[in-house]
Amino acid sequence: MRSSVRYLVVLLTAVLCYAALGAVLGILPDYVRSLGGGAVLVGLAVGAPAITGAAGRPLGGRLADRRGPARIMIAGALVMAVGTIPAFVHSLPLLIASRLTVGAGEASMMAATVLWLLRLAGPARRGRAMGHIGLANYAGLTVGPPLSQALAGQSHPNRVWVAAAVLPLLAAVLAAVMPRGDEARGDAHAHEGDVEPGEGRSTWRVTIRPGLGLMLVNFGYVGLLSFGAAAVTEQHAGISALVIPVFGIGVIASRTVLAGLPDRYGAPRTLTASVALESAGLVGLAVATTPPVALISLVVMAIGQGLAVPSLGLLALASVPAGRHGRTAGAFFAYFDAGVGLGGPVVGLAARAANPTGALLAAAGAVLAAAPVALLRRGAGRARVPGRGIRSCRDGAT
């Protein structure tokens, strides 16, 4: 099997796992209420996977470095499938336990998939690989809710729980039967960058600046999801129902068509341009009074969001040997969950102090700060990422 075909199959396994998560999100609020839970428990059930996800990604990446990404990806998918079983029992405590378990499985699956994609992509296409895991996330979460509706999940939630268990199982089977030539070659170097006890601290030092940048970029994402529709309604732009679909399609398109830009032009340049685009899109959406302006703003924001994450990912990987890519990617993407968790209350406070438009403007300011936070370094020299003229995170980041 050719490397490009293996790459697509690995990407498909992640889409299947994220489709399982998306399908559940389509029924979860009503399901929690049917069990007697209120708004707080709905929020806990929705957000529980992010708790174990943020905690588990560095460990999943570390295991993938040591044991190979295929094994850990399969194990994570199986944990997602088995973790769904308690949800069949109509009990709120078991439902929360199920969601936490699924989050732990997703953390390992995602960290291992990133490493597998990085090894298949090669040094010259690392930015593309870092962006494609987000593409799989958005694609799966886009497919999931229609799947839930097709299964009549509101009336028959057990059908959705079955799908949520079967889809990760299918992903595990695909990963298990796929040839692993490139992964095996990567495993030969899996320990070349290992260090002893200080290793964990070193990984966090490497990822803290791009990770904080990722948190700030996600404030825009959370702001849009939370208050985008309300803001365009307040401005009478008349496209509230299109806000999330247009944004999702825009991110998927940008990750598909423009995914190679960070590799070609360097992470610093691409990040600077992308946060400017995302901020401009948020501001445009906040002040748009006509549907065309609001739609253009959404597309601009989606392009910025779509390019910012792989650019930040390249920054995290730039000074890390190949044998530590898994744990570094895992630690980096843990900031994604942290950004979602922290961004919600922050933009909520902005909305409370002002209005939905004010929340989007505050989110735009946070996004605009992402590039300086991620790029400014004291005493940074210049280096090159292996590949065709690719600049590392240190190039121009003094």
URHUZI-V843581 format. One record per residue. N is the residue number from 1. RES is the residue in one small letter. SS is DSSP state (H for helix, E for strand, C for the rest). Layout:
# URHUZI-V843581
N,RES,SS
N,RES,SS
This chain:
# URHUZI-V843581
1,m,C
2,r,C
3,s,H
4,s,H
5,v,H
6,r,H
7,y,H
8,l,H
9,v,H
10,v,H
11,l,H
12,l,H
13,t,H
14,a,H
15,v,H
16,l,H
17,c,H
18,y,H
19,a,H
20,a,H
21,l,H
22,g,H
23,a,H
24,v,H
25,l,H
26,g,H
27,i,H
28,l,H
29,p,H
30,d,H
31,y,H
32,v,H
33,r,H
34,s,H
35,l,C
36,g,C
37,g,C
38,g,C
39,a,H
40,v,H
41,l,H
42,v,H
43,g,H
44,l,H
45,a,H
46,v,H
47,g,H
48,a,H
49,p,H
50,a,H
51,i,H
52,t,H
53,g,H
54,a,H
55,a,H
56,g,H
57,r,H
58,p,H
59,l,H
60,g,H
61,g,H
62,r,H
63,l,H
64,a,H
65,d,H
66,r,H
67,r,H
68,g,C
69,p,H
70,a,H
71,r,H
72,i,H
73,m,H
74,i,H
75,a,H
76,g,H
77,a,H
78,l,H
79,v,H
80,m,H
81,a,H
82,v,H
83,g,H
84,t,C
85,i,H
86,p,H
87,a,H
88,f,H
89,v,C
90,h,C
91,s,C
92,l,H
93,p,H
94,l,H
95,l,H
96,i,H
97,a,H
98,s,H
99,r,H
100,l,H
101,t,H
102,v,H
103,g,H
104,a,H
105,g,H
106,e,H
107,a,H
108,s,H
109,m,H
110,m,H
111,a,H
112,a,H
113,t,H
114,v,H
115,l,H
116,w,H
117,l,H
118,l,H
119,r,H
120,l,H
121,a,H
122,g,C
123,p,H
124,a,H
125,r,H
126,r,H
127,g,H
128,r,H
129,a,H
130,m,H
131,g,H
132,h,H
133,i,H
134,g,H
135,l,H
136,a,H
137,n,H
138,y,H
139,a,H
140,g,H
141,l,H
142,t,H
143,v,H
144,g,H
145,p,H
146,p,H
147,l,H
148,s,H
149,q,H
150,a,H
151,l,C
152,a,C
153,g,C
154,q,C
155,s,C
156,h,C
157,p,H
158,n,H
159,r,H
160,v,H
161,w,H
162,v,H
163,a,H
164,a,H
165,a,H
166,v,H
167,l,H
168,p,H
169,l,H
170,l,H
171,a,H
172,a,H
173,v,H
174,l,H
175,a,H
176,a,H
177,v,H
178,m,C
179,p,C
180,r,C
181,g,H
182,d,H
183,e,H
184,a,H
185,r,H
186,g,H
187,d,H
188,a,C
189,h,C
190,a,C
191,h,C
192,e,C
193,g,C
194,d,C
195,v,C
196,e,C
197,p,C
198,g,C
199,e,H
200,g,H
201,r,H
202,s,H
203,t,H
204,w,H
205,r,H
206,v,H
207,t,H
208,i,H
209,r,H
210,p,H
211,g,H
212,l,H
213,g,H
214,l,H
215,m,H
216,l,H
217,v,H
218,n,H
219,f,H
220,g,H
221,y,H
222,v,H
223,g,H
224,l,H
225,l,H
226,s,H
227,f,H
228,g,H
229,a,H
230,a,H
231,a,H
232,v,H
233,t,H
234,e,H
235,q,C
236,h,C
237,a,C
238,g,C
239,i,C
240,s,H
241,a,H
242,l,H
243,v,H
244,i,H
245,p,H
246,v,H
247,f,H
248,g,H
249,i,H
250,g,H
251,v,H
252,i,H
253,a,H
254,s,H
255,r,H
256,t,H
257,v,H
258,l,C
259,a,C
260,g,C
261,l,H
262,p,H
263,d,H
264,r,H
265,y,H
266,g,C
267,a,H
268,p,H
269,r,H
270,t,H
271,l,H
272,t,H
273,a,H
274,s,H
275,v,H
276,a,H
277,l,H
278,e,H
279,s,H
280,a,H
281,g,H
282,l,H
283,v,H
284,g,H
285,l,H
286,a,H
287,v,H
288,a,C
289,t,C
290,t,C
291,p,H
292,p,H
293,v,H
294,a,H
295,l,H
296,i,H
297,s,H
298,l,H
299,v,H
300,v,H
301,m,H
302,a,H
303,i,H
304,g,H
305,q,H
306,g,H
307,l,H
308,a,H
309,v,H
310,p,H
311,s,H
312,l,H
313,g,H
314,l,H
315,l,H
316,a,H
317,l,H
318,a,C
319,s,C
320,v,C
321,p,C
322,a,H
323,g,H
324,r,H
325,h,H
326,g,H
327,r,H
328,t,H
329,a,H
330,g,H
331,a,H
332,f,H
333,f,H
334,a,H
335,y,H
336,f,H
337,d,H
338,a,H
339,g,H
340,v,H
341,g,H
342,l,H
343,g,H
344,g,H
345,p,H
346,v,H
347,v,H
348,g,H
349,l,H
350,a,H
351,a,H
352,r,H
353,a,H
354,a,C
355,n,C
356,p,H
357,t,H
358,g,H
359,a,H
360,l,H
361,l,H
362,a,H
363,a,H
364,a,H
365,g,H
366,a,H
367,v,H
368,l,H
369,a,H
370,a,H
371,a,H
372,p,H
373,v,H
374,a,H
375,l,H
376,l,C
377,r,C
378,r,C
379,g,C
380,a,C
381,g,C
382,r,C
383,a,C
384,r,E
385,v,E
386,p,C
387,g,C
388,r,C
389,g,C
390,i,E
391,r,E
392,s,C
393,c,C
394,r,C
395,d,C
396,g,C
397,a,C
398,t,C
